[in-house]
Amino acid sequence: MPNATKTKTCSKCNEEHPLSKFERRLTLAQSKALLRNPNLTRRHVTISKLCRYCRQDMKSTKPLTAKQIRNKITSGDIPQLVGEQMIRDMREALPAKRAKAMKERWQKVKAQPMLQVKDSLSRQVATYARRFHSSTYLRGMTKQRNKWNYQEARRVKAELFRRLDAEGLAALEDINENTKLSTFFKPMPDSWAEI
Ligand SMILES: [Zn+2]
């Protein structure tokens, strides 16, 4: 009678499945050990206690290491030429992988001081913006002054950002976290319009 018509209960999930769902192909090494036949060339099929679905959960999804591949070549579970090619592919992929990780790390480190400077400049503009917006109840010179300063802060920030983007790290010699936007402000002209 074919296996498909017989059923068996899984010892893990307790579900009944056709017997074929319990078939497990041993590795060649396991087959040789089980059947005590070192000259065996075909993998043996046994009936497992667990159904196929429960065994799938147990299976590791990690890629094989070079050592595991070599063991499988020795046991005959992977043909030698295929196994050797797998190891060669791994070896070739390794330096590229390492170089990529290092480049990404370096780019992050390099970008860090730049981000800090930009953050400081942006925070200064935000302070001028707050001062301007909270002075709407004021009249006259103070309000004009606050508006002018806010405008200048935005202008200077844009200018410094352009320099940072164009010159990169070299610009950090002149522009740093302590750079005060106000030192670049133009003097407010006398004729500046009343708000
Ligand atoms: Zn099961």
Residues whose N, C-alpha, C, O or C-beta is under 5 A from the ligand:
A	BS01	ZN	C10 K12 C13 L50 C51 C54
